Amino acid sequence: MEYALTTMVIATIVFLFMRIRDQDKTIKDLTNRLTSRNAGEYAMYNNHQKPAEPLETRSPMSWHDDPNVLEVDDK
């Protein structure tokens, strides 16, 4: 009985710790968005962002090609 109660108390503490940590992370992100003057300053706060992937460019193969690929004019 005591082991079950101890396990439940520890599980509750861990669950509450994880929820509070996630809420603090959200509050910090929203505060950084609110206090930054522009997008560049906000990007400085978020130095953990992944670098942008390069866009794929190629000539279209038909009149209706993949809309996600940028078109390149053949000149």
N, C-alpha and C positions, 0 to 999 in steps of 0.2 A: 504494500500500500504506500509506503513512504517513497519507494523508488518511482512509482507511477506519478505521484504528486511532484516529486523533484523533477522528473522528466518533463512534465507538463509546464512547470514554472520556467524551466530553462528554455523550452521551446517557445513559450510566450515572450520571454525576454528577447530572444533572438529575433522573433518575428517583429516585435515592436521596434527593435534597433534598426532592422532593415527598412521598415516603413519610414521611420524618422530620417534615416540617411537619404532615402530617395526624395523625401519632401524637402530636405535641406538643399539637395542638389538642384531641384526644380526652382526653389526660391532664389538660389544664387544665380541661376541662369536668367530668370526673369528680371532680377535686379540689375544684372549686367546689361541686358537689353534696354532697360528703362533708363539707365544712367549714361549710356553711350551716346555720343553726339551724332555719329554716322555709322555706316556699315563697316568702315575700316577700323574704327575704334572698337566696335563690337568684335571684330575678327581678332583683334589683339587680346581681348579677354579670353577668347576660345582658341588658345594655341594648341589644343588637343584635337582639332579638326583634321580630317583626312585631306590630303591634297586632291585637287580636282583632277579627274581623269581626262586625258586628251580626247577631243572629239574625233570620231572617225569620219574622214572625208573620202569620197570617191565619186566617179562619174555615174549618173543614174543609168541603169540597164534598160529601162523602158519608160513610157510616159507616166506610169504610175508605179513608183518605186517605194522603198521603205521610207516613211515620212520622218523617221528618227535620224537618218543619215543626211548630213549636209551635202548639198549638190556643189560640184565644181565644174565651171565652164571650161570646155576644151577649146583652147585658142592656139 
